[in-house]
Amino acid sequence: MHAIQQESHGSPEVLTRVVLPRPTPAPGQILVAVRAAGVNPTDWKHRAAGLFLGRLPLVLGWDVSGVVEAVGFGVTLFKPGDEVFGMLPYPHGVGSHAEYVTGPARAFAHKPAGVDHVQAGALPLAALTAYQAIVDTAAVHAGQRVLIHAAAGGVGHLAVQIAKSRSAYVIGTASAPKHDFVRSLGADEVIDYRSTDFRDAVQDVDMALDPLSGDTRARSLDVLRPGGILVSLLPGADPDEAAKAAAREVRVETLLVEADHAGMNAVAGLVASGSLRAHIEAVFPLADAAKAHALGETGRTTGKIVLTVP
């Protein structure tokens, strides 16, 4: 099979197209013929610096949508020919930027019939991250005020939709040119982070979702009401954060997305109901993975980038 592999860390040019043996599903696994696979910030960060995965050579990719080619011993959820989508176990189950990939059956769900593989392949990692933050961690419910930073980004634009599906009041931050897009997702308010300190525009927030960390994470504590929660996707650097959170009577959690069969089924349900859809910034063939990484690293994209496998 063809795959996109790197033998060193560095710029997008380290990604090369290679021929590797097609994997065989182990017990409890399925073999998926990949049709589309999302590209996420974690992909280009791992490509550049290794992060959780120091091993080389390495095939990146956690998002996958495709067709079940074979099933391992004991798998009852899927049969060959089923269309599925899912997130390979993060971080060590990586490898979807290839023509075939194996993964635990329960990392997948049936692909909703109403969407194509590009749309389905864009969703898993970012949608699961948003779902696990908003639903599993913060337990957001109707009427609560939710602040979503980078609301036009890969996780952010899905988080807006998931929060709205739970009847929350959603406030997003984004650059001014992206305000109409964020409002189209259902956001009730949008703040231009370039011209406005969000602390001057919003208060009494029940939940804040921060994909950025740094100063954004620290300032988000100031807008939470007592009993509120900040869910960050990156670790914080403020040694006094715990004391500040305790003084404000708020909770701070750092979330690392997990493979999740129930969560994937919930995402599939939201997609099927029309409550959740990924915005596709760009689609590249698998062979052009380096171009996809270069585009993502500009930091100017809206929504998701997807690789396709013919």
ABEGO torsion letter per residue (X at the ends): XBBBBBABBEBAAABBBBBBBBBBBBBGBBBBBBABBBBBAAAAAAAAAGEABABOBBBBEABBBBBBABBBBGBAABBBGBBBBEBBBOAAABGABBABBBBBAAABBBBBAABBAAAAAAAAAAAAAAAAAAAAAAGBBBGBBBBBBGAABAAAAAAAAAAAAAGBBBBBBBBAAAAAAAAAAGBABBBBAAABBAAAABBGBABBBBAAEEAAAAAAAAABBBGBBBBBABBBABAAAAAAAAAAGBBBBBBBBBBBAAAAAAAAAAAAAGABBBBBABBBBAAAAAAAAAAAAAGABBEBBBBBBX
